[in-house]
C-alpha cells in the first residue's frame, strides 16, 4: 500500500509556507495551496509510517462539510479542482489530486472553537479530577462551563457547550479556557460571533451525521478574518478534528469504540515499550491497513461516496 502514501511534499518551484503535523502549505502570493498528507501523529510525535488515503479522506470530508455549511458561514475555499489550480501547480497534479485545496489567505483567530455535545476527552478528564462523577455538590466548573455532578463518561450533555481553547505552540495539547477569557482575547463581538457560528455548524452536522449512524461527540473549528469578515478555515468535522462514535455501539458510562480515527493507532502504541518521544516506532502492516480502513469508512458513511473514487 506504500505507493498510495504521501507523507511529505517538496515542491521546489513553489514557496513552502508551513509544514504542520498533517498539512503542507505553499504560498501562492494572494492565495495558499494546502495539501493534506498521509502523515499521522500520536502523543505529539509524527510517526514514520503514513496511512494510505488518510489525507484524501480528511480533505474530501472537509469539502463535503464546507459545502453543507455555506448557508451558515463563509469559508476560505477557492477550489479543490486540480484542473483549476494555477499553472505553477500543474507539474504536481498527480500528487495534489484529491488531497489539496486552493484557499484565500486569512488572519487566523488565536483561539480554537471547541464545541461539545457529550462529555469525553479533556472535559471528562477534568471532570473526574474535580470529583464531578462522585456527585459531590450540585455543579462543577469544567472547561469554563458549569456541569451538574454525577454525569457518566461519554454521557450526552443535554445541550451544546462552547468550550474554547488557546492554540498550543506545538503539539496537540491546547489549553481549555472559559468563554469570558476568549472575550478578553478576541473582544465581545468576535467571541460571540465565533461561538454562535460554531454551535450552529456543530448542531447541523450532528443532525446529519446521526441519520448516517455517527455520533459527533465533539469537534473543533478554526476561524480567520478575510477582508474583515470572520470566515471558517482549516478543516471541518473530519476524523482528525472530531470525536466520531458509531451510534449502534453507543452506551454511556464507558469510553466509546474508536471506529473512524487514529485512536486505534494510539491504543496500539500504548501496548509498546515506547516513551512517547521522537522517533516514533514503525507501525506493523496490519495496524496501517486497519487504520486506513477506519478513515475510509468515515468517508463513505458521511459523504455517501465510494472509496474507489479516492484511488
PyMOL commands that set and color helices and strands:
alter all, ss='L'
color gray80, all
select helices_A, chain A and resi 2-4+54-71+82-84+87-96+121-129+132-134+179-186+188-211+247-249+263-269+285-303+307-310
alter helices_A, ss='H'
color red, helices_A
select strands_A, chain A and resi 15-19+23-27+31-36+41-42+45-46+77-79+100-104+107-108+111-118+139-142+145-148+156-162+165-166+175-176+214-226+229-233+242-246
alter strands_A, ss='S'
color yellow, strands_A
deselect
rebuild
show_as cartoon
